[in-house]
Amino acid sequence: MKVIGIDVGGTGVKGAIVHRDGTILHQETVPTDISNGREGILGSIFQVIDLLMKKDGTISGIGIGTAGRVDPVKGTVVYATDNLPSWQGTHVKEEIETRYGLPCAVDNDANVALLGELWKWEGNPESAIMLTLGTGVGGANAIQGEVLHGHHHQSGEWGHVVLVPNGKPCNCGKKGCLEQYLSGTALVQDVFTETKSSFAHGSEIFEEYSNGNQQVKRVVDRYLDYLAIAAYNISVSVDPEVLFIGGGVIDSKDHWWADFQVKLKEYFVNTSIYPALLGNQAGMLGAAKLVFQAMEKRGESV
């Protein structure tokens, strides 16, 4: 049995045909058309699905992981920032099922990334947290392999936990959110503000950090302090068995992971923390897993 898993982000829509055993059979990516708001984003999703179905039409369902808060029962985006313009209120499940006549399951992108990591993780942790550090900061909580959504569909919104009271304005409307200090975007901005050096991507900053650039080192040291504080707060609020750190920032882990481990000891963090393993495949695999989980709950053979 095969399904399609889709990962919807502010810059790209990634999709894959995934076998029941977790093997990715085909993969496609297109830029996210945010210039046309809701219709453009849906058009990008449809484009990826159509490309995949041309390669294999024997698809049993479609899973969608999207930025924003999602009501997974209705498959509706209940909150989205301007990273996905006009996306809030979109009935994604209904749109997909109407167009393709296949069952669709929808959830937040960090939730499905955590599902993807757990699917491929050796072992079965009783509790697991995901913290994703990319263009923004996302997160997810899971107990015994089931994602926690919360009463207002905001469980795991670690990016919008306030880290610095009355700190930097966030696009969610609050000030001092963790996202404004730990996203790759924030790191690039902080380095520019404090050193006047312009970097296109956080990976270049971490390379400079490794190379001993003292100006960059001061900024990255503070970044790693903030990350250790976030890990500490998660460890004492949820006390998970495992904390995964994912997103684009983790791609540069060779430059900073050892120093981060030192910071964790300074903050007495005793949670087991691991870099996420699946990279940009986590969202697609997790979205596919959503579909298989939904089938199992309906008593269908998968």
N, C-alpha and C positions, 0 to 999 in steps of 0.2 A: 504494500500500500504506500502511496506517495501523496504528499501535500505540498502546497506552496507556503513558504514563510517570507513575510515582507517586513523590512525594517525602514520606517519612515523618519528621516531626519531633516533638519533645516537646509542642508546642502545637497543631500542625495537620497534616493530611494533604492535600497538594495533588496534583491529577491532571490530565492533559491527554491528549486524542487528538492525536497528532502524525503528520503526513504524512512520507513518506520524504524530502522536500526540506527538512524542518525546520520547516515551518509548523505552528503550533498552531491546531487547528480548533475545539476545545471545551475548556473548563476548569472544574474544580469544586474546592471546598475545604470540608472539614469539620473541626471541632475533634478533636484526638486524645483518645480516651477512655482516659486512663491510670488512671482510678479502678478499672477492672476488669482491669488488668494486661494480660497477653498476649491474652486473648480480646477485651478492649475495643479494643486497638490493631488487631488483625485485623479486628474489626467496623468500625472507621473506614475501613480500607483497602477492605474489601468495599463499604462504602457509596459511596465515591467511584467505584470501578469500576462499580458498578451504575448510578449516575447517568449516567456517561459512556456506558455501553453502551445506555442508553435513547435517547441522542441519535444513536448510530451503532453498529450491531451488526456491522459488517464490519471486525472487529479481528483482526489476525494474531498478536499477542503482547502480553505485558505485562512492563514493566520496573519494578523497584522499587529506589529508593535509600533507604536507611535509616540513621539514626544507629546507631553501634556498629561493631564489627569484624565483617566478613562473610567467610565462605568462599564465594567466587563460584562455585566448581565445584558444591558441594552446595546453594548458596543458603540457607545457614544462618547465623543470627546467633551468632557464637562468643563475643562479649563485648558487654555493654551496661551502662551505668550506670543509676542510679535515675531518670534523666530519662525512661527508658522501662521502667517496672517489669515484671519477669518476662519481659522480651523476650529475654534471653539464652537460647540453645538453641532458639529458634523456627525451624522448617524452613519458611521463608517460600515458597521456590520450590515445595515440595511442596503447601503449603496452597493456593496460587494455582492451580497446575496441576490439582489435584484438584477444586477448585470450578468452574473455568471451562473446563477442557479445552483450554487454550491454552498454548503455550510461555512460560515465564517466566524472566527473567534478574534476578539480585539482586546488589547491591553496596552498599558504604558510600556515604553521602550526599555526602561531600566528593569521593569518586572520580567519582561521576556528575556532580556540579557541574562538575568539571574537564572531563569529556568534553563536557558541554554548551557550555562556553566555547570549547573547541577546535573544536567543530563549527561555531560561528558566527564564529570568529576569522579575519580575513583573513591568510592565510599559513599555513605548516605548520611550527611550531617543532620542532626535533629533540627538545628536552626542555622540559618545562613543570612548574611547581609551582603548586598552589592552596593558599592560606591563607584559611580562612573564619573571620570574626570575628562571632559572633552571641551567642545565649544561652550557647553554649560556643565552643570553638575547634576547628576541624577542619582537615584538610589532605589533600593527595593529590599523588602524583608520577606523571608520565607520560613515557615515552620513545617517540618516533615515533608518537604517538597512542594508545599502549597503556598503560593504567594498570598501575603496579607494585604488587603486593599484598604481597610479602614472604613469608618462610617461615611466619611466625606471623600473617599477615593484618593486619599493623600498619604497613606502609610508609606514610609520609605522616602518621602520628599526631603532627603538630607540636604539637598542643594539649597533649600529655603529655610533651613534651621538658621537662626540668627547666631552668627559667630562673633561679630563685633557690634555691640550696642551703638545705635546711631552712626553706623559706619557708612560704607559706600552705598549709594542708591542702587536698588535692584530693579530689573524690569518687571518684577512681580508686584511692585509698589511698596515693598518694605525697604529698610535700610540695614546693611551689615550682613546680608545673607552669605552663607558659606560659598555660594556660587561666585560671588564677587571677589573671592580671595583664592579659590582653588581650581577654577576652570583654566584651561589652557589659554583662553581669551584674556582672562584676568592677569595671568602670568606675563603674557606678552605686553600688556598695557603697563603693568607695574615696572617691568624692566625699562620700558621706554621712558616712563615718567621719572625714574630715578637715575638712569644712566644716559638718557637721550640716544641710546642705541636702538635701532629699529630691527626687529626680527620678524620674519614672516610666519614663523611657527615655533611652538614651544620646544620642539626637538632641537632646534638650533641653539636655544638658550641652554638646554641641558648639556649640549656639547661644549659650550663656552664654560659652563660650570665645571665640567670635568677637566677642561684645559687650564683651569686656575685663574680665570678672569675674576678679579677680586670684587669689582663692582657688581657683576652678575651674581657672584657667590653670596653677597649679602641678601639679595632679593630671594634667591632660591633657598637659602637657609631659613628665612622667615616663612617661605611657602611650605617647607617641610615641617616647620614648627606647627603651622596651622593644620597641616594634614595629620600630624600626630595628635593634636588636640581633638580634631574631628574623630579620629579612631578611638581616642580615650572616651569621648562622650558617648559614642556608639557602644563601647565595651561596657560602660557602667549603666547605660539606660536599657539596653536589650540583652547584654551579655551573651552574644551569639557564640556558637561553636566555631564558626568560620566567618571571616570577613574577606570578601573578594574586592580588589581594587582594579577597575577596568577603565575603558575609555582610551582616547588617543594618547594621553599623557603616559600611560603604562608602556607604550611602545619604546619609550626612552629610559626604561627602568634600569638598564645597565649603568647609567650615569648617576643615579641617585638612590637606588633601592637600599644599598648598604648603609648610607648615611641616614636614611629614613628609619632603618632598624635601630640605630643608635638613639634616635629621637624617641622611638617607642619605649625603649628601656627607661629613658629619662622621665617619661610620663607614666611609667608603671602600667603599660598596657599589656594585659596577659591573654588577650584574644589571639587566636591563630589567624594571621593575616597573610594572604597570598595574592600575587598578581593574577588577574584573570588570564586564562589561557587561550581563549578563542578569538580574541581581537574583534574585527568587524564581522565575524561570522556568528557571534553570540546572539545577536538580535534575530537573525534569520532562523537559526536553529531553535531559539526559544519560541518564536512565533509559530513555527511548525509544531513544536511540542504542545502549544496551546490547543491546537486542533486535535491532536491525538488524545490529550487529556479529556477534552470535551466529548470525544467519541466514547472513551472508556466510561465516562459518567453516564452517558446515554445507554450504556450496555452494548455498544456496537463492537464487533470484532475488529481489532486493529493488528 
